[in-house]
Amino acid sequence: MREACQREIREETGLEISVGPIVAVAERMQEGFHYVIVDFLATLRDPASQTVRPAGDASDARWVSLHEIDHLELVGGLARVLRTAAMVRDGLPNRGLVDPDEAGRDYLAL
C-alpha cells in the first residue's frame, strides 16, 4: 500500500513523498462498489521541490492551508482526515484508529 501511495502521488502530482503512518481508514459503498480508503501521512522527500503538476485523474492540484479547506468543495469527511493528519504530523498523542461517530465507516488516528 505504501508503494502504491508513493506511485499515485508521483503520477497525479509529480511530487516525490515519503509515506508515514496511517491516519484514517474509510469505507464507502457507492454505485454498487465497495471502497476501502486508507489515508497515510506523507512528507515531501525534498521540501524545496514543492511544484505540483496535476496529471492523470487530477484536473487541479495545489497547496492550501488547513484554514482554507473549509472553503473548498471536498469529499465528505476529508476535512476531518486532513485535520487528523495535521495532529499526527505535529506529534499530538493519539490512541490509534478509533471510530469517532461509531457508525463503522470512518476510523481516525485520534
N, C-alpha and C positions, 0 to 999 in steps of 0.2 A: 504494500500500500504506500509506503514512503517513497519508493522509487516511482510509482505511478503519479504521486502528488508532484514530485520534482519535475517529471516529464511534462505533465499537463500545464504546470505553471510556466515552464520554459516555452512550450508550444503556443500557449494562449497569450502570453505577455512578453516573452523574450527575457524574463528575469531568471537568474540562477539563485536558487534558495537552498538553505539547509532546513530540513524538516525536524521539528521538535516534537513535543508531546501532543497527544490527542486532547483537544479542548471541548469537543462536543461530538455527539452521535445523534442523528435524527432519522426517523423512519417515516416515510411518506408512501401513501397509496394514491396513485393518480393515473387516470386513463387506462386502467387495467394493469398497471405496472406497480411493482413493489420496489421502492428505493430505500437503501440504507446509506446514509451520507455520513462520512467520517471527516471531521474538520480537525486539522492539525495547526499548531502554532508554527510559523515559519519565519526565518530571518534571511535577509539578503546575504549571500556569500561575500559580496563586495558592496558595502554600504555606499561607496562612491558611485556605483553603477545603478542608478535609480530610474533610468529611462524605460518607460513602459511602452510596448508596441503591441496593440491588440491584433490578434490573428485568429484563424480558425473559427471557433464558435463565438469568440468575443468580438462584438461590434464596437465596444468602447472599453478603455481601461485607463484608470488614472488614480493618483494618490489622493485620498481625502482624510481629514482628521476625524476622530471619533465624534467631535462636536457637529460635524456636517452630516452624519449618517441619518439623523432624524429627519432631514430634509430631502432625502433621496428615496426613490421608489425601490424598495428591496423586497426580496422573497421573505415571506413570513418567518419570523424567528431569527433572521440573520443578524439584526442589530444586537440581539441578546448574545449571540455567539461571538460577535466581534468584541463586545464589552467583556465577555468572559475571557477571550484570548488576551486582551489587554491586561486583565488581572493576573493571569498566569504568567505573561511576559514580565510583569512588574514584580513577580515573586510573592504575591499575596498567598498566604497558606490556603490550601483547599482540602476538601475531604475526598476528592476523587470524583468520578462521574456520578451525578445524582439526578433524579427526575424531579425538578422543582415544582411542576404543577401536577405531578402524579397522574399524568394522562398516558404514560407509557409510550410516548412518541419522541420526546426530546430528553437527552441526557447531557448535562453540562458539568464542566470541571469547577465545582463550587466548594 
